[in-house]
Amino acid sequence: MIKAVVFDVGETLIDETRIWSRWADRLGVSRFVLMGALGGMAALDRSHQEAFELVRPGFDLREEEASWERDDPGGLRNHFDADDLYPDVRDALAALRAAGYQVIIAGNQPRRAYDALVAMDLPADSVHTSEGWGVSKPEPGFFAKVAAVSGRAPAEILYVGDRLDNDVLPAAAAGMRTALLRRGPWGYLHAERPQAGAADLIADDLNALLPALPRLT
């Protein structure tokens, strides 16, 4: 029986459109160009950083982030706030908690994301980031941390994310149930792959989770 539902962050809870748009402006290319490059990298199973390197050869992520922070210390830059939440997030998480499920947020995010998520006062029992844990998806240690903070057996946990490689496949390998969300470029692409059959559920939005949970027991 599922007792805890754990959520990825980017393109699961957070719409990253504004983030990528600000990156395009920063890199000096049109938003269409960067979005297209990101989609291409998603299709090729390559990292988003390679999209940056494609449009700006010699790109150094750490150097650019530091420079951007100096230029705009008070801005959002490559971060997010409550305005970036997908519209179904609050109601879906609240409904899960009202139904008695433990709700946890845990994704590959920097420490600053923890503060942003906590400030949103979401209906969740706890919030965790990979930087705070010192281990990132898809490493098994990340999912061991998920089980530890939930206090549940892996089989009692549903992990929800938009990617096969970072979310569904490693969570399943850890013994968890999984939901693949058709959201964001990775979500749509990955839902069409044969490996998507490894997911216990493929959902178009977060409101689809609660009605489906009894069937996953």
Backbone torsions as a table, in degrees:
resi	resn	phi	psi	omega
1	MET	NA	132.1	177.7
2	ILE	-72.3	128.2	178.3
3	LYS	-119.2	-18.8	-179.2
4	ALA	-135.7	138.5	176.0
5	VAL	-117.5	122.7	-174.0
6	VAL	-115.7	132.4	-173.3
7	PHE	-113.6	132.7	163.5
8	ASP	-63.3	173.0	-176.5
9	VAL	-109.7	-69.8	-175.2
10	GLY	-63.3	126.7	-178.3
11	GLU	59.6	17.0	168.4
12	THR	-116.4	-55.9	173.4
13	LEU	-101.5	-35.5	-173.8
14	ILE	-106.6	125.3	172.3
15	ASP	-78.5	116.1	-173.5
16	GLU	-90.0	11.3	-177.7
17	THR	-55.6	-47.0	-177.8
18	ARG	-66.1	-35.8	179.6
19	ILE	-62.7	-50.9	-179.4
20	TRP	-65.0	-33.0	177.9
21	SER	-65.8	-41.2	178.0
22	ARG	-67.4	-35.7	176.6
23	TRP	-63.4	-41.4	178.8
24	ALA	-60.3	-44.5	179.1
25	ASP	-62.1	-40.9	-179.3
26	ARG	-65.3	-39.2	-178.1
27	LEU	-81.2	-9.9	177.0
28	GLY	78.2	28.9	175.8
29	VAL	-124.0	163.6	178.6
30	SER	-68.1	154.5	179.0
31	ARG	-63.8	-35.3	177.7
32	PHE	-60.2	-42.6	-179.1
33	VAL	-62.9	-48.7	-178.2
34	LEU	-66.6	-42.3	178.9
35	MET	-60.6	-41.3	178.2
36	GLY	-64.1	-40.9	178.4
37	ALA	-64.7	-39.2	177.9
38	LEU	-64.0	-43.0	178.0
39	GLY	-61.2	-39.7	178.2
40	GLY	-63.5	-41.6	178.9
41	MET	-66.3	-38.0	177.6
42	ALA	-61.9	-42.0	-179.1
43	ALA	-67.3	-29.9	-177.6
44	LEU	-94.5	4.2	-177.7
45	ASP	60.0	38.5	176.1
46	ARG	-112.3	162.2	-172.9
47	SER	-77.5	158.1	178.1
48	HIS	-64.0	-28.0	179.2
49	GLN	-61.6	-30.5	178.8
50	GLU	-68.1	-25.4	173.9
51	ALA	-67.1	-39.5	176.6
52	PHE	-62.8	-43.7	-178.6
53	GLU	-67.0	-29.2	178.0
54	LEU	-66.1	-44.5	-177.1
55	VAL	-85.6	-19.9	176.0
56	ARG	-137.3	89.3	179.5
57	PRO	-55.7	138.5	-178.2
58	GLY	84.5	6.9	-178.4
59	PHE	-58.3	134.4	176.8
60	ASP	-121.2	111.0	-172.5
61	LEU	-61.1	-49.2	-177.5
62	ARG	-62.2	-42.5	-179.8
63	GLU	-64.4	-42.0	-178.9
64	GLU	-68.0	-40.8	178.3
65	GLU	-62.6	-41.3	178.8
66	ALA	-65.6	-41.5	178.7
67	SER	-64.7	-41.4	-179.7
68	TRP	-64.3	-39.8	178.8
69	GLU	-64.9	-37.8	176.9
70	ARG	-66.4	-38.0	-178.4
71	ASP	-73.8	-31.9	-174.6
72	ASP	-141.1	67.2	-172.1
73	PRO	-63.4	-26.9	-177.5
74	GLY	-98.5	-0.2	-175.7
75	GLY	-88.1	169.7	178.5
76	LEU	-73.3	-33.1	-179.2
77	ARG	51.3	-117.7	-177.9
78	ASN	-98.0	30.8	-179.6
79	HIS	-116.8	-176.6	-177.1
80	PHE	-136.7	166.0	172.9
81	ASP	-141.4	-169.9	-173.9
82	ALA	-61.7	-24.6	178.8
83	ASP	-67.6	-13.5	-179.0
84	ASP	-95.3	-0.7	177.4
85	LEU	-64.5	138.4	170.3
86	TYR	-64.7	146.1	-172.6
87	PRO	-65.2	-18.3	-179.1
88	ASP	-89.8	-4.0	-169.5
89	VAL	-63.9	-56.1	-174.0
90	ARG	-60.4	-47.9	-177.0
91	ASP	-65.9	-40.7	-178.5
92	ALA	-66.5	-44.1	179.3
93	LEU	-66.5	-40.0	178.9
94	ALA	-63.8	-39.4	179.9
95	ALA	-65.3	-39.5	178.2
96	LEU	-63.5	-44.2	179.5
97	ARG	-65.6	-41.1	179.9
98	ALA	-62.8	-28.9	178.8
99	ALA	-83.0	-0.8	175.1
100	GLY	98.8	6.6	178.9
101	TYR	-87.2	143.0	171.7
102	GLN	-75.3	134.0	-177.6
103	VAL	-118.2	123.8	-176.9
104	ILE	-130.0	142.3	174.3
105	ILE	-110.9	125.0	-179.3
106	ALA	-153.9	113.5	-178.5
107	GLY	-146.0	175.7	176.3
108	ASN	-77.5	95.5	-175.7
109	GLN	-146.7	154.4	175.7
110	PRO	-76.9	170.7	-178.8
111	ARG	-58.3	-36.4	-178.3
112	ARG	-60.2	-31.9	179.1
113	ALA	-65.0	-33.9	177.4
114	TYR	-58.5	-48.4	-179.6
115	ASP	-61.8	-40.8	-179.5
116	ALA	-64.7	-43.3	-178.9
117	LEU	-67.9	-41.6	178.4
118	VAL	-63.2	-39.3	180.0
119	ALA	-63.7	-22.2	-179.9
120	MET	-76.0	-14.3	179.1
121	ASP	53.9	51.2	179.6
122	LEU	-74.3	153.9	177.8
123	PRO	-75.8	73.1	-179.4
124	ALA	-133.6	150.4	-179.1
125	ASP	-79.0	-29.4	177.0
126	SER	-162.1	159.0	-179.3
127	VAL	-127.8	135.9	-178.4
128	HIS	-142.3	149.3	177.2
129	THR	-127.5	156.1	179.6
130	SER	-62.0	-39.4	-179.6
131	GLU	-65.9	-38.7	177.5
132	GLY	-63.6	-34.5	179.4
133	TRP	-85.2	-22.2	-177.1
134	GLY	78.1	19.7	177.6
135	VAL	-152.3	142.2	-174.0
136	SER	-119.7	156.1	169.1
137	LYS	-65.6	145.1	8.2
138	PRO	-95.0	21.2	-177.7
139	GLU	-60.6	139.2	178.6
140	PRO	-56.8	-31.2	-179.9
141	GLY	-61.2	-29.8	177.9
142	PHE	-64.5	-45.2	-177.3
143	PHE	-74.4	-26.2	171.5
144	ALA	-64.7	-38.6	176.5
145	LYS	-64.2	-41.3	178.3
146	VAL	-56.9	-48.7	179.8
147	ALA	-62.7	-39.9	-177.7
148	ALA	-64.7	-46.0	-177.4
149	VAL	-71.4	-25.8	178.9
150	SER	-79.5	-26.7	-175.2
151	GLY	72.3	19.9	-176.6
152	ARG	-114.5	158.1	169.6
153	ALA	-70.2	146.8	-179.3
154	PRO	-52.1	-37.6	-178.4
155	ALA	-67.2	-12.9	179.1
156	GLU	-94.8	4.7	-175.1
157	ILE	-113.6	133.5	169.8
158	LEU	-105.8	119.1	176.9
159	TYR	-99.1	129.2	-175.0
160	VAL	-114.5	123.9	178.7
161	GLY	-156.3	176.1	-175.4
162	ASP	-104.1	6.1	-175.7
163	ARG	-133.2	144.9	172.8
164	LEU	-73.1	-47.3	-172.3
165	ASP	-68.8	-39.0	-176.8
166	ASN	-93.8	-23.1	-170.7
167	ASP	-118.1	-69.9	-170.3
168	VAL	-64.0	-53.7	-173.2
169	LEU	-67.7	-46.9	178.9
170	PRO	-69.9	-32.8	177.1
171	ALA	-66.8	-41.5	177.2
172	ALA	-63.5	-39.6	178.3
173	ALA	-63.1	-28.0	178.1
174	ALA	-82.3	-0.5	177.8
175	GLY	94.9	7.6	-178.8
176	MET	-90.4	159.3	168.4
177	ARG	-82.2	157.5	-172.7
178	THR	-139.7	150.0	173.2
179	ALA	-129.3	128.6	176.8
180	LEU	-99.7	122.5	-177.4
181	LEU	-96.0	123.5	177.4
182	ARG	-79.7	79.5	-176.8
183	ARG	-149.8	136.4	-177.0
184	GLY	76.3	165.6	-175.4
185	PRO	-59.8	-41.2	179.2
186	TRP	-65.8	-42.3	-177.6
187	GLY	-60.2	-46.6	-179.8
188	TYR	-66.4	-44.0	-179.9
189	LEU	-65.2	-45.8	-175.7
190	HIS	-69.0	-30.0	179.7
191	ALA	-66.2	-19.1	-179.6
192	GLU	-91.0	-5.6	-176.9
193	ARG	-86.1	151.8	178.6
194	PRO	-56.5	-33.8	-178.1
195	GLN	-65.4	-15.5	178.5
196	ALA	-61.6	-19.5	176.1
197	GLY	-63.9	-14.6	177.0
198	ALA	-73.1	-19.9	179.5
199	ALA	-74.8	141.6	175.8
200	ASP	-72.2	-24.1	-177.3
201	LEU	-151.7	137.6	169.9
202	ILE	-114.3	120.6	-173.0
203	ALA	-121.5	145.9	177.3
204	ASP	-86.9	-20.6	177.5
205	ASP	-158.4	171.8	-175.3
206	LEU	-73.4	-22.6	179.2
207	ASN	-68.2	-15.7	179.1
208	ALA	-77.2	-13.3	-174.2
209	LEU	-69.5	-52.8	-173.8
210	LEU	-57.4	-47.6	179.1
211	PRO	-63.7	-25.9	-176.6
212	ALA	-84.3	-20.0	-172.2
213	LEU	-60.7	-39.9	178.9
214	PRO	-59.9	-27.4	-179.6
215	ARG	-77.8	-11.5	-178.8
216	LEU	-95.0	2.9	-179.3
217	THR	-83.6	NA	NA
